[in-house]
Amino acid sequence: MKYYYHPGSPNCRKVSAVIEMLGVDAKYEFVDLPKGKQAQPEFLAVNPTGMVPVLVDGKTTVLESNCILIYLAEKTGSDLWPADSHLEILRWMFWEQSHFMYATGMVFFQKLLKPLLGQQPDEIRVDEAVAKFRRHARALNDHLKGREWLVGDAMTLADLAVAAQLTYAQATDLPMDEFPEIQRWYAAIEAIPEWQATRPALAG
């Protein structure tokens, strides 16, 4: 099994953490995004969209981070993907990719990546993204009241998928202090050794 990744990507982080948590035997193949390796013909032959993560298992190629999580959990029979909770887990995974990732990702791009490229952040875009973050974080915070995890009584793929988008929350000064339930929940995930091991250097 070959796993194409970049350690700075939140979407790769959740896959890396699950690979380690499940003890999956995977060869890590680093894709140097700043050097444009994702646009080279050899990588485009693996994923024509030129994006990471990608998992190749024999003749099966799995694209999109959440699809990879589900594939790994099904392959190993993991409790992270309980059969009676698929719909609720998918709900949060779709929510994460459709809404939460945009808000956190835009702040990350503007406040961390652009300065590294010698560019100034667009403060209007930052403000718009932080407003979106507050809107969606409020819904997440309300859902977590009285709950230890997003779905059911144990951690699932939903928790890891959503948590990945908070990887740079501290480094980008997202207003996490406004959402104590998220802080409590995220601290529990941060305590997982495999999660700690996948923390990118830019996250602080």
C-alpha positions as CSV (number, residue, x, y, z in Angstrom):
1,M,0.0,0.0,0.0
2,K,1.4,3.4,-1.0
3,Y,0.3,6.7,0.6
4,Y,1.0,10.0,-1.2
5,Y,0.9,12.9,1.2
6,H,2.3,16.2,2.4
7,P,2.7,16.6,6.2
8,G,1.4,20.2,6.2
9,S,-2.0,19.3,4.8
10,P,-4.8,19.0,7.3
11,N,-6.5,16.5,4.9
12,C,-3.4,14.4,4.9
13,R,-3.1,14.7,8.7
14,K,-6.3,12.9,9.3
15,V,-5.3,10.1,6.9
16,S,-1.8,9.8,8.5
17,A,-3.3,9.6,11.9
18,V,-5.8,6.9,11.0
19,I,-3.0,4.9,9.2
20,E,-1.0,5.0,12.4
21,M,-4.0,4.4,14.8
22,L,-5.1,1.3,12.8
23,G,-1.5,0.0,12.3
24,V,-1.9,-0.1,8.5
25,D,1.2,-1.1,6.6
26,A,1.6,1.8,4.2
27,K,4.6,3.2,2.4
28,Y,4.7,7.0,2.8
29,E,5.4,8.8,-0.5
30,F,6.2,12.5,0.2
31,V,4.8,14.9,-2.5
32,D,6.7,18.2,-2.4
33,L,3.8,20.6,-3.0
34,P,5.9,23.9,-2.9
35,K,8.2,22.4,-5.6
36,G,5.2,21.5,-7.8
37,K,5.6,17.7,-7.6
38,Q,1.8,17.4,-7.6
39,A,1.8,18.8,-11.2
40,Q,4.4,16.4,-12.6
41,P,3.2,13.7,-15.0
42,E,4.2,10.8,-12.8
43,F,1.9,12.1,-10.0
44,L,-0.9,13.1,-12.3
45,A,-0.9,9.5,-13.6
46,V,-1.9,8.6,-10.0
47,N,-4.3,11.4,-9.4
48,P,-5.3,13.6,-12.4
49,T,-6.5,16.3,-10.1
50,G,-3.0,16.8,-8.8
51,M,-4.0,16.7,-5.1
52,V,-3.0,14.8,-2.0
53,P,-3.8,12.6,-0.2
54,V,-3.9,9.5,-2.4
55,L,-3.9,5.9,-1.3
56,V,-2.9,3.1,-3.7
57,D,-3.7,-0.4,-2.6
58,G,-2.8,-2.9,-5.3
59,K,-5.0,-2.1,-8.2
60,T,-7.3,0.1,-6.1
61,T,-6.6,3.9,-6.0
62,V,-8.6,5.9,-3.5
63,L,-8.9,9.7,-3.8
64,E,-10.2,12.2,-1.4
65,S,-9.3,12.2,2.3
66,N,-12.6,11.1,3.7
67,C,-13.0,8.3,1.2
68,I,-9.5,7.1,2.2
69,L,-10.6,7.1,5.9
70,I,-13.6,5.0,5.1
71,Y,-11.6,2.6,2.9
72,L,-9.0,2.1,5.7
73,A,-11.7,1.6,8.4
74,E,-13.6,-0.9,6.3
75,K,-10.5,-2.8,5.3
76,T,-9.4,-3.2,8.9
77,G,-12.9,-3.5,10.5
78,S,-12.2,-0.5,12.7
79,D,-14.6,0.7,15.4
80,L,-14.0,4.2,14.0
81,W,-16.7,3.4,11.3
82,P,-19.5,1.7,13.2
83,A,-22.2,0.1,11.0
84,D,-25.1,1.7,12.8
85,S,-23.7,5.2,12.5
86,H,-22.7,5.6,8.9
87,L,-25.3,8.3,8.1
88,E,-24.4,10.5,11.0
89,I,-20.7,10.1,10.4
90,L,-21.1,10.9,6.7
91,R,-23.1,14.0,7.6
92,W,-20.2,15.4,9.6
93,M,-17.6,14.4,7.0
94,F,-19.6,16.2,4.2
95,W,-20.1,19.2,6.5
96,E,-16.4,19.3,7.2
97,Q,-15.4,19.3,3.5
98,S,-18.2,21.6,2.3
99,H,-18.2,24.3,5.0
100,F,-15.7,24.0,7.8
101,M,-12.6,23.4,5.6
102,Y,-13.3,26.5,3.6
103,A,-13.4,28.8,6.6
104,T,-10.3,27.4,8.3
105,G,-8.4,26.8,5.1
106,M,-8.9,30.4,3.8
107,V,-7.5,31.8,7.1
108,F,-4.6,29.4,6.9
109,F,-3.8,30.4,3.3
110,Q,-4.0,34.1,4.0
111,K,-2.3,34.3,7.3
112,L,0.4,31.6,7.1
113,L,1.0,30.5,3.5
114,K,0.9,33.9,1.7
115,P,3.6,35.5,4.1
116,L,5.8,32.4,3.4
117,L,5.5,33.2,-0.3
118,G,6.3,36.9,0.3
119,Q,2.8,38.1,-0.2
120,Q,0.5,40.1,2.1
121,P,-2.7,38.6,3.4
122,D,-6.0,39.9,2.1
123,E,-7.6,41.1,5.3
124,I,-11.0,41.3,3.7
125,R,-10.8,37.6,2.9
126,V,-9.5,36.9,6.4
127,D,-12.5,38.7,8.0
128,E,-14.9,36.9,5.7
129,A,-13.4,33.5,6.5
130,V,-13.3,34.2,10.3
131,A,-17.0,35.1,10.1
132,K,-17.7,31.8,8.4
133,F,-15.7,30.0,11.0
134,R,-17.7,31.6,13.8
135,R,-21.0,30.6,12.1
136,H,-20.0,26.9,11.6
137,A,-18.1,26.7,14.9
138,R,-21.2,27.8,16.8
139,A,-23.2,24.9,15.3
140,L,-20.4,22.5,16.1
141,N,-20.1,23.9,19.7
142,D,-23.8,23.6,20.3
143,H,-23.9,20.0,19.0
144,L,-21.1,19.0,21.4
145,K,-22.9,20.2,24.5
146,G,-23.5,17.1,26.6
147,R,-21.5,15.0,24.2
148,E,-18.0,13.6,24.4
149,W,-17.8,12.8,20.7
150,L,-19.6,13.9,17.5
151,V,-21.5,10.7,16.9
152,G,-22.4,8.1,19.6
153,D,-20.4,7.3,22.6
154,A,-17.0,6.8,21.1
155,M,-14.6,8.5,18.7
156,T,-15.4,7.9,15.0
157,L,-14.0,9.0,11.7
158,A,-16.3,12.1,12.0
159,D,-14.2,13.4,14.9
160,L,-10.9,13.0,13.2
161,A,-12.2,14.5,9.9
162,V,-13.5,17.6,11.6
163,A,-10.6,18.0,14.0
164,A,-8.1,18.0,11.1
165,Q,-9.4,21.4,10.0
166,L,-8.5,22.9,13.4
167,T,-4.8,21.9,13.0
168,Y,-3.8,25.6,12.4
169,A,-6.4,27.2,14.7
170,Q,-3.8,28.4,17.2
171,A,-1.3,29.5,14.6
172,T,-3.9,31.5,12.8
173,D,-5.5,33.0,15.9
174,L,-9.0,31.6,15.2
175,P,-11.3,32.6,18.1
176,M,-11.4,29.2,19.8
177,D,-11.9,30.7,23.2
178,E,-15.4,31.6,22.1
179,F,-16.2,27.9,21.8
180,P,-15.5,26.0,25.0
181,E,-17.2,22.7,23.9
182,I,-15.0,22.6,20.9
183,Q,-11.9,23.2,23.0
184,R,-12.8,20.4,25.4
185,W,-13.5,18.0,22.5
186,Y,-10.4,18.9,20.5
187,A,-8.2,18.6,23.6
188,A,-9.3,14.9,23.8
189,I,-8.2,14.3,20.3
190,E,-5.0,16.3,20.8
191,A,-4.1,13.8,23.5
192,I,-4.0,10.8,21.1
193,P,-0.3,9.9,20.5
194,E,-0.9,9.2,16.8
195,W,-2.5,12.6,16.4
196,Q,0.3,14.4,18.2
197,A,2.8,12.7,15.9
198,T,1.2,14.1,12.8
199,R,1.2,17.7,14.0
200,P,2.8,19.9,11.2
201,A,5.6,22.2,12.1
202,L,3.7,25.3,11.0
203,A,0.9,24.5,13.6
204,G,3.2,25.7,16.3
